[in-house]
């Protein structure tokens, strides 16, 4: 079996893979690095919420992949079929093999449209949409424009998701859009989530609870989506810990919410925005790299060093890594320098146990609360706030909206992807 060998092989040409490769090349231009990536296009995903709200051009979130691959790094256009870490080998679907001395896994997250009955058949029609896919983000805005009355349902699947604040962002933007168009009194805005609270960091939870309450958004927790009925325009939930949450097992005539089969809650909708079911890509989930006995299949890494728990020449960052932080692009900005320092320490013969860098779980959720206002929620593994600015961030600010719409996209294309560490 003939295989082209790289000193460092990167799986994935998205945010994590490109930034890691760019920073490695900056630190040591002599490194022989290859990136395996099947797609011709590279996406700036954080702006898709704004696309769905009609305030950002989808085309501005897309660049050619060849233009973001770091100089001196080899782009291998292909799709991975299998990772064989015992042999330091990767097999592509077209039959090619590549070997490596060090492997970085940055393949992102997989959307599983077939994991909820009715979703695959219904998405993109009948008012069912998602900002998690560029194929449907513009349809979200069409749905916001077309609805005149009834239920506008914003929800998420009961799986881990990337950008955990995204289901809320489009809820708040939708509510504001309806108000601007003078039709909010005829529309019930419903936010149905599988979790137990609006946000996990107390400082921001208090603020967002107030947003929901003062704007008459119907927040419903413990709602685990199990079925979508596209033709009937109904979403079906079971209530987590139903015995301790009887308030959510009640019918609501005003919103036509009913109980079915004693334990299922059925919510009819005119439009439904969904954060769909997600997991690691199948070839990772089914590989020796995945966390044992996990339904999600994340790459099993040390949450502080980003080195694989069993294969010491394997590293991972971004959405596919098992680190218990919020899966956001901002997390990658803090993970990449840690991974790069530790990997270089290892290949240069240093003592990674003594000289390792540490990732503290930093994540950032830029939560847009209306057109022209945003809250920048930053926190670590322990849900401690980690603000980047010396001001109270638990406040809706126009300056943060400007950062979201203009500043962050510029920084992404011109700084982050080029390997700047800031």
Buried (B, 14 or more C-beta within 10 A) or exposed (E): EEBEBBBBBBBBBBBBBBBBBBBBBBBBEEBBBBBBBBEEEBBBBBBBBBBBBBBBEBEEBEBEBEEBBBEEBBBBBBEBBEBEBEEBBBBBEEEBBBBBEBBBBBBBBBBBBEBBEBBBBBBEEBBBBBBBBBEBBBBBBBBBEEBEEBBBBBBBBBBBBBBBBBBBBBBBBBBBBBBEEEEBEEBBBBBBBBBEEBBBBEBBBEBBBEBBEEBEBBBBBBBBBBBBBBEEBBBBBBBBEBEEBEEBBEEBEEBBBBBEEEEBBBBBBBBBBBBBBBBBBEBBBEBBBBBEEEEBBBBBBBBBBBBBBEBEBBBBBBBBBBBEBBBBBBBBBBBBBBBBBBBBBBBEEBEBEEEBBEBBBBBBBBBBBBBBBBBBBBBBBEBEBBBEEEEEBBEBBEEBBEBBBEEBBEBBBEBBBBBBBE
